[in-house]
Amino acid sequence: MELKKLEEALENSWDRKTCHPKTSSLWTPKNPAFGQCKPTALIVQDYFMGEIFYCRRPYHYWNMLLSGKEVDLTRKQFPKGMTVHFAGIKSRHEMLDVESALKALSLERYMLLKERVEDYLSKHS
């Protein structure tokens, strides 16, 4: 799997339903990465392993691949010049199973996005 191909699949799979529920009303096709960082980081980890980094302000997730490469496929949701600061590493359990993740429908959004990505990849490989 090439990272560029996964990025293409993700970008063609994002929508209001995969966006964080608190901000989904603000999602538009003009900024498709908006609110997509958590399920996107989980899917990147599915394909490339590594760790998931997070930032508290702005609330954001991205990946550190096993290869040592830092990857942030949803960074473009933020205005140019906005700084994202590393605040720690999150486990899949923290991303999907804790109370705040359940309230954010994290598992449902991740599974929906994963299904769409797999479908896209099967049709465009």
C-alpha positions in Angstrom: 0.0 0.0 0.0 1.3 3.4 -0.9 0.5 6.3 1.5 -0.5 8.5 -1.5 -3.1 5.9 -2.5 -4.5 5.7 1.0 -4.7 9.4 1.2 -6.7 9.5 -2.0 -9.1 6.9 -0.7 -9.6 8.8 2.5 -10.2 12.1 0.8 -12.8 10.4 -1.4 -14.5 8.8 1.6 -14.8 11.7 4.1 -18.1 13.4 4.6 -20.4 14.8 7.3 -21.1 11.3 8.7 -17.4 10.6 9.3 -16.9 14.1 10.8 -16.8 14.6 14.6 -20.4 15.0 15.7 -19.9 18.2 17.6 -18.6 19.9 14.4 -20.4 18.0 11.7 -22.8 20.9 11.0 -19.7 22.9 10.0 -18.3 20.3 7.6 -18.3 21.2 3.9 -16.8 19.7 0.7 -14.6 22.8 0.5 -12.7 21.6 3.7 -13.2 17.8 3.6 -10.5 17.0 6.2 -12.4 19.1 8.8 -13.3 16.9 11.8 -11.8 13.8 10.3 -8.6 13.4 12.2 -9.5 10.6 14.7 -10.9 8.0 12.2 -8.2 9.0 9.7 -5.4 8.5 12.1 -6.8 5.1 13.1 -7.0 4.0 9.5 -3.4 5.2 8.7 -2.3 3.1 11.7 -4.3 0.1 10.4 -2.2 0.2 7.2 1.2 1.5 8.4 1.3 0.7 12.1 3.1 3.1 14.4 1.7 5.5 17.0 -1.1 8.1 17.1 0.0 11.5 18.4 -2.4 14.1 19.7 -2.7 17.8 20.4 -5.1 19.4 22.9 -5.5 22.8 21.3 -6.5 22.5 18.6 -8.0 19.1 19.3 -6.1 16.9 16.7 -4.7 13.5 15.9 -2.0 12.4 13.5 0.5 9.5 13.0 4.1 8.5 13.6 4.7 5.6 11.4 7.0 2.7 12.3 9.4 4.0 9.7 9.8 7.1 11.8 7.9 9.3 9.3 5.4 11.7 10.8 2.1 11.8 8.8 -0.8 14.1 9.1 -3.4 13.6 6.4 -5.9 16.0 7.9 -3.6 18.9 8.7 -5.0 20.9 5.8 -8.2 21.4 7.7 -6.5 24.1 9.7 -5.6 27.6 8.5 -2.0 28.1 7.3 0.3 29.0 10.1 -1.7 27.3 12.8 0.6 25.4 15.1 -0.2 21.9 16.3 1.8 20.8 19.4 2.5 17.2 20.4 0.8 16.5 23.7 1.3 12.7 23.9 0.4 9.4 22.4 -3.0 7.8 22.3 -3.8 4.1 22.3 -6.6 2.6 20.2 -8.4 1.9 23.5 -8.3 5.6 24.3 -9.3 6.5 20.8 -12.3 4.1 20.6 -13.4 2.8 24.0 -13.4 5.5 26.7 -16.5 7.5 27.5 -15.5 10.6 25.5 -14.8 8.4 22.4 -18.2 6.7 22.9 -20.0 10.1 23.0 -18.1 11.2 19.9 -19.3 8.0 18.0 -15.6 7.3 17.3 -16.0 3.6 16.7 -19.0 4.1 14.3 -17.2 6.8 12.4 -14.0 4.8 12.2 -15.9 1.7 10.9 -17.8 3.7 8.4 -14.7 5.4 7.0 -12.8 2.1 7.0 -15.5 0.4 5.0 -15.6 3.3 2.5 -11.8 3.3 2.2 -11.6 -0.4 1.6 -14.4 -0.1 -1.0 -12.6 2.7 -2.8 -9.3 0.8 -2.8 -10.9 -2.3 -4.2 -12.4 -0.3 -7.1 -9.3 1.9 -7.8 -6.3 -0.5 -7.4 
